[in-house]
Amino acid sequence: MQSIEPIIVKTYKAAVSLRKASDAQIKKALKMLAESLKQNSAALIKANDLDVAKQDANDPKTDRLRLNEQRIKGIANSIKKISTLPNPAGKSIEKRTLYNGLLLEKVSVPLGVVGAIYESRPNVTFDIAALCLRSMNGCLLKGSSEAENTNLAAIKIIRRVLKDNGINPDCVTLLPSDRESVGQLFTATKYVDVIIPRGSESLIQYVRKNSLVPVIETGAGVCHIYVEKDADLEKAAAIVVNAKVSRPSVCNAVDTILVDSAVAPNFLEKVKPAFEKDEVEVFADSKAFKLLKGYPHLAKATSEDFGREFLSLKCAVKVVKDIDEALLHIQQFSTKHSEAIVSKNKKNCERFLQEVDAAVVYTNASTRFTDGEEFGLGAEIGISTQKLHARGPFALEKLVTEKWIIKGNGQIR
């Protein structure tokens, strides 16, 4: 097994040099990267086609893997937007003078070197590289073997742009896609400051259990929408359909729909035509199963279907007695990603916002908005479901830590 330590050390040293780059230099490089991405879209799609051809067309990951002109344009626009955002590093957070005349200042500084492990989605390669560059962090990218050709084409574009702008290209490094390199990354505590896994629950748990480098989780999204008895059912149907079918393979798509028994018959009738059009497979509890009788893509839910992240045109439906039962269900099965209530009852909406423990909690809106770009943060590395350092879209603003700067004139203690 070949050691990847020399590669990691190169990135560590390049990250130090990146802190000397000017703000204008980094912004120019990002804008050039956005343009270069569009100019090289044909080569990128050609490489991506090789990866997609090896996948099962019915696997939800295949949609995440696929690139086309529209998606490439979206990635380029996201990079361009990141270039316009302020650098979160170098900001003065707090200043004060101690009794002995020492001047204290707390400032934001880059994390250093960010390791990212992710599955399938090649856009993540560009997103993380752009976010780390803007915040003056080096990054080590460990994509999956499924996206190997795409990622190799992507890193070629990125490194060429960096070189053309006088930035050491080693500050953005693509690690080998083999599993052995992951183990070496986990022990590189001297050179890597944080590892961020992005992907399935099994990947996240594997990184948590094995990494000696601190880990920031971007968790799986088992998302719920609760249609309360005072909901506007037309709005509720539109919200639920959007949250399920607009892009079912992503983590902010709804997985379980909880419906108040008082409105369940009317609501499910409204949802059925749209779900049938998109061939959404529904796993229904006993009450919902009776109400959905005749729906062509219906199955009886098992206990495993609740708390399941489907990542496809599938969802679970459960009829609940009231908001108390809905909240208990969410408390039991939520992965603390995104949860929503649809209701005109302000008191119950406020109760939902206060009691639900999740990174993002909605009233009367689709869970599909949980996204760094939608929140005006630029792209994100992932959606953090933990509570330390970052929660929600892990975007540019969170790619920093703090440093105390002390200025004295001979003080001793």
C-alpha positions in Angstrom: 0.0 0.0 0.0 1.5 3.3 -1.1 1.6 6.1 1.6 -0.4 9.2 0.8 1.3 11.2 3.5 3.5 13.0 1.0 0.3 14.2 -0.8 -1.2 15.3 2.5 1.9 17.2 3.5 2.0 19.0 0.2 -1.6 20.2 0.8 -0.7 21.2 4.3 2.1 23.4 3.1 0.0 24.8 0.2 -2.7 25.7 2.8 -0.1 27.8 4.7 0.9 29.6 1.5 -2.8 30.2 0.6 -3.1 32.4 3.6 -0.7 34.8 1.9 -2.8 35.2 -1.2 -4.7 38.4 -1.6 -8.5 38.6 -1.5 -8.6 39.9 -5.1 -6.4 37.0 -6.2 -8.7 34.4 -4.7 -11.9 36.1 -6.0 -10.3 36.3 -9.5 -9.4 32.6 -9.4 -13.0 31.6 -8.4 -14.5 33.7 -11.2 -12.1 32.1 -13.7 -13.0 28.7 -12.4 -16.7 29.3 -13.0 -16.0 30.4 -16.6 -13.5 27.5 -17.1 -16.2 25.0 -15.9 -18.6 26.2 -18.5 -15.9 26.2 -21.3 -14.9 22.7 -20.4 -18.4 21.3 -19.9 -18.1 18.9 -22.9 -15.0 17.2 -21.5 -16.6 17.0 -18.1 -19.8 15.4 -19.4 -17.8 13.0 -21.4 -15.9 11.8 -18.3 -19.2 11.7 -16.3 -20.8 9.6 -19.0 -18.1 6.9 -18.4 -19.1 6.9 -14.7 -22.8 6.9 -15.2 -22.6 4.0 -17.7 -21.2 1.8 -15.0 -24.1 2.4 -12.6 -27.5 0.8 -12.1 -30.0 3.2 -13.7 -32.5 2.4 -10.9 -30.1 3.3 -8.1 -30.9 6.7 -6.5 -27.1 7.5 -6.5 -27.1 7.5 -10.3 -29.2 10.7 -10.4 -26.8 12.3 -7.9 -23.9 11.3 -10.1 -25.2 12.5 -13.4 -23.9 15.8 -14.9 -25.5 17.7 -17.8 -25.2 21.2 -19.2 -27.9 22.6 -16.9 -26.3 21.2 -13.7 -22.8 22.3 -14.8 -24.2 25.8 -15.4 -25.7 25.7 -11.9 -22.3 24.7 -10.4 -20.6 27.5 -12.2 -23.2 30.0 -11.0 -22.7 28.8 -7.5 -18.9 29.2 -7.7 -19.4 32.7 -9.1 -21.7 33.6 -6.2 -19.1 32.2 -3.7 -16.6 34.6 -5.2 -18.8 37.6 -4.3 -19.2 36.5 -0.6 -16.9 38.0 2.0 -14.0 36.0 3.3 -15.1 34.8 6.8 -11.4 34.6 7.9 -9.6 37.6 9.2 -12.5 39.2 11.0 -12.2 40.9 14.4 -14.7 39.3 16.7 -13.8 40.9 20.0 -11.3 43.5 21.4 -10.5 44.5 24.9 -7.7 45.8 27.2 -6.9 44.0 30.4 -6.2 45.7 33.7 -2.4 45.2 33.1 -2.5 46.9 29.7 -2.5 43.7 27.5 -4.4 44.2 24.3 -6.6 41.2 23.5 -8.3 40.6 20.1 -10.2 37.5 19.0 -10.1 37.0 15.2 -11.5 34.4 12.8 -8.9 32.3 11.0 -9.1 29.4 8.5 -9.5 25.9 9.9 -6.4 24.9 8.0 -6.8 21.7 6.0 -10.3 20.3 5.5 -10.7 16.6 4.5 -13.9 15.7 2.8 -15.2 12.2 2.1 -18.3 12.0 -0.1 -20.3 9.7 -2.4 -21.4 10.0 -6.0 -22.1 13.7 -6.3 -19.3 15.3 -8.5 -20.7 18.8 -7.9 -19.4 18.4 -4.3 -15.8 18.4 -5.7 -16.3 21.9 -7.1 -18.4 23.2 -4.1 -15.9 22.2 -1.4 -12.9 23.4 -3.5 -14.6 26.8 -4.0 -15.7 27.2 -0.4 -12.3 26.2 1.0 -10.5 28.6 -1.4 -12.7 31.5 -0.4 -12.1 30.8 3.3 -8.3 30.3 2.7 -8.4 26.6 3.7 -6.6 23.7 2.0 -8.7 20.7 1.1 -8.2 17.0 0.6 -11.1 15.5 -1.5 -11.9 11.9 -1.2 -14.6 11.1 -3.7 -16.1 7.7 -4.4 -14.9 5.3 -7.0 -18.3 5.6 -8.8 -17.4 9.2 -9.7 -13.7 8.7 -10.4 -13.5 9.8 -14.0 -15.7 12.9 -13.3 -13.6 13.9 -10.3 -10.3 13.5 -12.2 -11.7 15.7 -14.9 -12.9 18.2 -12.3 -9.6 18.4 -10.4 -7.7 19.0 -13.6 -9.9 22.1 -14.3 -9.5 23.4 -10.7 -5.7 22.9 -10.5 -5.1 24.6 -13.9 -7.1 27.6 -12.9 -5.2 27.9 -9.6 -1.8 27.7 -11.3 -2.9 30.3 -13.8 -3.7 32.7 -10.9 -0.4 32.2 -9.0 -2.0 30.0 -6.3 -0.3 26.7 -5.4 -2.6 24.0 -7.0 -1.7 21.6 -4.1 -4.1 23.5 -1.9 -6.9 21.5 -3.6 -6.0 17.8 -3.8 -8.0 14.8 -5.0 -7.0 11.7 -3.0 -7.0 8.2 -4.6 -10.5 6.7 -4.7 -9.3 3.4 -3.1 -10.4 2.5 0.5 -6.8 2.3 1.8 -6.3 6.1 1.4 -9.3 6.7 3.8 -7.5 4.9 6.6 -4.4 7.0 6.2 -6.5 10.2 6.1 -8.1 9.2 9.4 -4.7 9.2 11.2 -3.2 12.4 9.6 -3.8 14.4 12.8 -0.6 16.5 12.3 -1.7 17.8 8.9 -5.5 17.6 8.7 -7.7 19.7 11.0 -11.2 18.4 10.3 -12.9 15.7 8.3 -16.4 16.1 6.9 -18.2 13.1 5.6 -21.1 13.7 3.2 -23.2 10.8 2.1 -25.1 7.8 3.5 -25.7 7.1 7.1 -23.3 4.1 6.9 -20.5 6.3 5.5 -21.0 8.9 8.2 -21.0 6.3 11.0 -17.9 4.7 9.6 -16.0 8.0 9.6 -17.2 8.8 13.1 -16.0 5.5 14.5 -12.6 5.3 12.8 -11.2 8.9 12.4 -8.7 10.3 14.9 -9.1 13.6 13.1 -12.1 15.6 14.5 -15.2 15.0 12.5 -18.1 17.3 11.6 -21.1 15.3 10.6 -23.4 16.2 7.7 -26.1 13.7 8.5 -28.6 11.7 6.6 -32.0 13.4 6.2 -35.1 11.5 7.3 -37.4 14.4 6.8 -41.1 14.7 7.9 -44.0 16.9 6.9 -46.9 17.1 9.4 -50.2 18.1 7.8 -52.1 19.5 10.8 -55.9 19.6 11.0 -56.0 23.3 10.4 -53.9 23.2 7.3 -54.8 24.7 4.0 -55.1 21.4 2.2 -54.3 22.9 -1.3 -51.1 24.4 0.0 -50.3 21.2 2.0 -50.7 19.0 -1.1 -48.4 21.3 -3.2 -45.8 21.4 -0.4 -45.8 17.6 0.1 -45.6 16.9 -3.7 -42.8 19.4 -4.2 -40.9 18.0 -1.2 -41.2 14.4 -2.6 -40.9 14.6 -6.4 -38.9 17.8 -7.3 -35.7 15.9 -6.7 -36.2 12.7 -4.7 -32.6 11.6 -4.5 -31.4 14.5 -2.2 -31.3 14.6 1.6 -33.9 17.4 2.0 -36.6 15.5 0.2 -39.5 14.4 2.4 -39.5 10.8 3.6 -42.5 10.5 5.9 -45.8 12.4 5.7 -47.8 12.6 8.9 -51.4 13.5 8.4 -53.9 14.5 11.1 -56.8 12.1 11.2 -59.3 14.9 10.9 -58.1 15.9 7.4 -56.5 12.6 6.2 -59.3 11.5 3.8 -59.5 14.9 2.0 -55.7 15.5 2.0 -54.8 12.1 0.6 -57.4 12.5 -2.1 -55.7 15.7 -3.2 -52.2 14.2 -3.2 -53.0 10.9 -5.0 -53.2 12.3 -8.6 -49.8 14.0 -8.4 -48.2 11.0 -6.7 -49.7 8.7 -9.3 -48.4 10.9 -12.1 -44.8 10.5 -10.8 -45.4 6.9 -9.8 -44.5 7.6 -6.1 -44.5 4.3 -4.1 -46.3 4.8 -0.8 -45.7 2.7 2.3 -48.8 3.4 4.4 -49.8 2.6 8.0 -53.1 0.7 8.5 -55.3 3.8 8.5 -53.6 5.5 5.5 -53.7 2.2 3.7 -57.5 2.0 3.9 -57.8 5.7 2.8 -55.5 5.1 -0.2 -57.2 1.9 -1.4 -57.1 1.8 -5.2 -53.9 3.8 -5.4 -51.7 1.7 -7.8 -48.4 2.1 -6.0 -49.4 1.2 -2.5 -47.8 -1.1 0.1 -48.4 -1.7 3.8 -45.7 0.0 5.8 -43.5 -2.0 8.1 -41.7 -0.6 11.2 -38.5 -0.2 9.1 -40.3 2.2 6.7 -40.5 4.9 9.4 -37.1 6.4 10.0 -36.0 5.4 6.5 -34.3 7.7 4.1 -35.7 6.7 0.8 -33.7 8.9 -1.6 -36.1 7.9 -4.4 -39.8 8.2 -5.4 -40.9 6.4 -2.3 -42.3 7.7 1.0 -44.1 6.6 4.1 -47.5 7.9 5.2 -48.9 7.7 8.7 -52.2 9.0 10.1 -51.8 10.6 13.5 -54.4 11.6 16.1 -53.1 15.1 16.8 -50.0 17.3 17.1 -48.9 15.4 20.2 -48.6 12.1 18.3 -46.9 13.8 15.4 -44.3 15.4 17.7 -43.6 12.0 19.4 -43.2 10.3 16.0 -40.7 13.0 14.8 -38.9 12.8 18.1 -38.5 9.0 17.7 -37.5 8.9 14.0 -36.0 12.2 13.0 -32.3 12.4 12.1 -32.5 16.1 13.0 -32.2 17.4 9.5 -35.3 19.2 8.2 -38.9 19.0 9.6 -42.1 20.8 8.6 -45.6 21.5 9.7 -48.4 22.8 7.5 -51.1 24.6 9.4 -53.0 27.9 9.8 -53.0 27.4 13.6 -50.3 29.9 14.7 -50.1 28.4 18.2 -49.4 24.9 16.9 -46.9 26.2 14.4 -45.0 28.0 17.2 -45.1 24.9 19.3 -43.7 22.8 16.5 -40.9 25.3 15.9 -40.0 25.3 19.6 -40.2 21.6 20.3 -38.8 19.9 17.2 -35.1 19.3 17.6 -33.7 19.6 14.0 -31.2 21.8 12.1 -34.0 23.4 10.1 -37.6 23.6 11.1 -40.3 24.9 8.8 -43.9 26.1 8.9 -45.9 26.1 5.7 -43.0 25.4 3.3 -41.3 22.6 1.5 -38.2 21.0 3.2 -36.5 21.3 -0.2 -35.2 24.7 0.8 -32.6 23.3 3.2 -29.6 24.3 1.0 -26.7 26.7 1.4 -27.4 28.4 -1.8 -31.1 28.8 -1.1 -30.3 30.3 2.2 -28.0 32.9 0.5 -24.8 31.2 2.0 -23.4 30.1 -1.4 -22.9 26.3 -1.8 -22.5 24.1 1.2 -20.3 21.2 2.1 -23.3 19.5 3.5 -26.2 19.8 6.0 -24.8 19.4 9.5 -27.2 17.7 11.9 -24.9 17.9 14.9 -24.7 20.8 17.4 -21.0 21.6 17.8 -19.4 24.2 15.6 -22.0 24.1 12.8 -25.6 23.2 12.3 -27.7 23.3 9.2 -26.1 24.2 5.9 -22.3 23.9 6.5 -21.3 26.8 4.3 -18.6 29.4 4.0 -19.2 31.2 7.3 -18.4 28.0 9.3 -15.1 27.2 7.6 -13.2 29.2 10.2 -12.2 28.9 13.8 -10.9 31.5 16.3 -7.5 32.8 17.4 -6.6 35.1 20.3 -4.0 37.7 19.5 -2.3 39.3 22.5 -0.2 42.5 22.3 1.9 43.5 25.3 4.8 45.7 26.2 6.7 43.6 28.7 3.9 42.4 31.0 4.7 39.3 33.2 2.5 37.4 35.5 
